[in-house]
Amino acid sequence: MSPDHLSPINQYNYKNVTISGLPGCGSTTLLNELREHLKFDGWTGFSGGEFMRAYATEKGLFDMSNKLHHDASAYNDDFDRQVDMGIREKLEVEEQWIIESWLSGFMGQQVPGALKVLMICSEYSVRVDRIVNRDSITVEEAKKHLHDRYQTNLDKWSRMYKAEWNQWVVGAGKATADEPIDFWKPELYDIVIDTYSTNQLQGLELVLDALQKH
């Protein structure tokens, strides 16, 4: 039996995993669970949000007394694009990454070997409650934050990645040319997990079942 056959990567159906989802849908939780479960096989977890927050803190791009997570307007287009395309490059040329970010699943479009997971929460009030508890803010603050951050990010990224959307999504027949850009369109993903009706263990098992060879 060759050494390559014994390699841990051959235990898996995919080379890399992306996890995407809007705030309060459980993407960070899934990242942490997968990272812990797969670490002994050499898998590495990466949180785009953690990376960007660390960068923003270092550069003084937002008020540190604000408990809320900042939106993409804190960064210039060039930096945002550098980070996002860096994610796509990792998915194309490296292996055993678990990459969690708003756009990691979009950046994995048409990349062979990328298992794209979308986290959703079909009950909006549950998402709001999770943000209230995470950031210790009021319900109204959480609702406004979720809406404003989503709209700001969507507007910026739709402008930045219109060409890529047309190439990777419309060109692949996964959306029509007249459809509005939706980076979290379920049809773009291999697995969609609704964390309102699916608990953490069930979600983890869904991903591992798709990932691991039986």
C-alpha angles and dihedrals in degrees: 000000000000122000088241091058089055093051113120091232088068089064089069137073092214136044097216142009129221123197119196134171144130120269115290095026097103104253094134091049091053091047091054093047094049092044091054094043096048103033095102090058090056101260117150126207123217126187114201090196093054091048094049093046091051090050093047091049092050092049095042092238096151142024108276091206089065108094093197121097112252125237131240093268087083089076133056119244094253094057093045091050093047091055094044095047088046087060091051091049091052090052091050101046108018135060141220098029123145103199120187121189140120091262104029092103091050090048088053094057111129091002110131116234097020116129104207116205124188120199117205136168112209093197108071094195090060091054090050091049091051091053091046090054095041097050101026094235135132124272092250092049090050093050093049092045093050092049098043096044093048093049095045093049095043092050093049097044093043088057094044099044104034092116092049091048090054092047102041101031112020091036090051092052095247094119136015123248092246094051118106114250111267114174090188098052104145093225089067092064137074095214129025116194120192105205091195091068100022122065125219096263093048091050092050091049092051091057096042091048091055093042102046126070114236 
